[in-house]
């Protein structure tokens, strides 16, 4: 087996494998801090178990948000919906563009039967 083939096999091991765990455990404290600071989970590899755990965490956070909304009186600060946990291969959501006054007026006319 060539060294290139071995490197490719190691790089494509699942994150929970014994080899990847040993590599993580072999990192120094400085390397761990550096990786934690520049961590980008959407560029990493997740196992199916990690994907399912993230989905469960998102569901619990969403239920907590709905419970808070249902039990609040509407006064006080406005709660924002939770953002889902970033997943590998998924980009961060883009902010929504604000509706301009002209676009709002045009939409209002379309909804009320006016021609555009």
C-alpha positions in Angstrom: 0.0 0.0 0.0 1.3 3.4 -0.9 1.6 6.2 1.6 -0.8 8.3 -0.5 -3.4 5.5 -0.3 -2.9 5.2 3.5 -3.4 9.0 3.9 -6.6 8.9 1.9 -8.0 6.0 3.9 -7.2 7.8 7.2 -8.7 11.1 6.1 -12.0 9.4 5.2 -12.4 7.5 8.4 -15.5 8.4 10.4 -14.9 10.9 13.1 -15.9 8.5 15.8 -13.3 5.9 14.7 -10.6 4.8 17.0 -7.9 6.2 14.7 -9.5 9.7 14.5 -10.1 9.7 18.3 -6.4 8.8 18.9 -5.4 11.6 16.5 -7.6 14.1 18.4 -6.3 12.9 21.8 -2.7 13.3 20.6 -3.2 17.1 20.0 -1.5 19.5 22.3 -3.5 22.0 24.4 -2.4 24.8 22.0 -3.6 22.9 19.0 -6.9 22.1 20.6 -7.5 25.8 21.5 -6.6 26.8 17.9 -9.0 24.3 16.4 -11.8 25.4 18.8 -11.3 29.0 18.0 -11.4 28.5 14.2 -14.0 25.7 14.4 -16.3 25.5 11.4 -18.6 22.5 11.8 -20.1 23.0 8.3 -16.7 22.0 6.8 -16.2 18.9 9.0 -17.5 15.4 8.6 -20.4 14.2 10.8 -21.5 10.7 11.4 -25.2 9.8 11.1 -25.4 9.7 14.9 -24.2 13.3 15.1 -26.6 14.4 12.4 -29.5 12.8 14.3 -28.3 14.4 17.6 -28.2 17.8 15.9 -31.8 17.3 14.6 -33.0 16.4 18.1 -31.3 19.4 19.6 -32.9 21.7 16.9 -36.3 20.1 17.7 -35.9 20.7 21.4 -34.8 24.3 20.9 -37.8 24.9 18.6 -40.2 23.4 21.1 -38.7 25.5 23.9 -39.2 28.6 21.7 -42.8 27.7 21.0 -43.5 27.1 24.7 -42.0 30.5 25.6 -44.2 32.2 23.0 -47.3 30.3 24.0 -46.8 31.2 27.7 -45.8 34.8 27.4 -48.2 37.7 27.5 -46.7 39.4 24.5 -45.2 42.2 26.6 -41.5 42.6 27.2 -38.7 41.7 24.8 -39.5 39.9 21.6 -38.0 36.4 21.4 -36.2 35.4 18.3 -36.5 31.8 16.9 -33.5 29.6 17.4 -31.1 29.1 14.6 -30.4 25.4 13.7 -27.1 23.9 14.5 -24.7 24.3 11.5 -24.2 21.1 9.7 -21.4 19.9 7.3 -22.0 21.1 3.8 -24.6 23.6 4.8 -23.9 27.3 4.4 -25.1 29.9 6.9 -28.5 31.2 6.1 -28.6 34.5 4.2 -30.3 37.4 5.9 -33.7 38.3 4.3 -33.9 41.5 2.4 -36.2 44.1 3.8 -39.4 45.0 1.8 -39.1 48.5 0.4 -42.1 50.9 0.5 -42.5 50.7 -3.3 -42.5 46.9 -3.3 -45.0 46.8 -0.4 -47.3 49.2 -2.2 -47.1 47.0 -5.4 -47.8 43.8 -3.3 -50.7 45.5 -1.6 -52.2 46.4 -5.0 -51.7 42.9 -6.4 -53.3 41.3 -3.3 -56.3 43.6 -3.5 -57.0 42.9 -7.2 -55.2 45.8 -8.8 -53.1 45.4 -11.9 -49.4 45.7 -11.6 
